[in-house]
Amino acid sequence: MQVGDLVRRTDKGLTIRGVPRKGFRVNLGVGIVVSLQPGGSNPVHPTATVFWFGMEKHYKIAESLLEVVSATR
């Protein structure tokens, strides 16, 4: 994953025993990776700041919860 890649949220962790978690945004659409940095506190893990086009906002999210839709060259 690199800055400029188009990504979308995977469905990992969206359910508890097959039941969707309440209040969780399942379909964020496509976003673009703005920056990559370590995040979290225990344990520290790779995170990405993503601009989500549909919401027009930036959010930090674990890289493991993203899948690349279109990679930059």
C-alpha positions, 0 to 999 in steps of 0.5 A: 500500500502506498500514498495515492492508492485507491482503497476500500474497507474490507468486511473484517471485524464488521460482525460479531458472530455473523451479526452486523455491529450496530452504528458501524459504517459498512460501506464507505465506498472508495477512498484515497490514501493520503499518508501512512504512519504507525498508529494504535497504542497496544500494539502499535500497527501500520495505519493509513489516513484515507480521504473517503470521497463519499463522506468528504472526510479524512479518517485513520484506519488500520492498513489490515482493514483496507484493500487496494482497489487501484494501485499507483505506479 
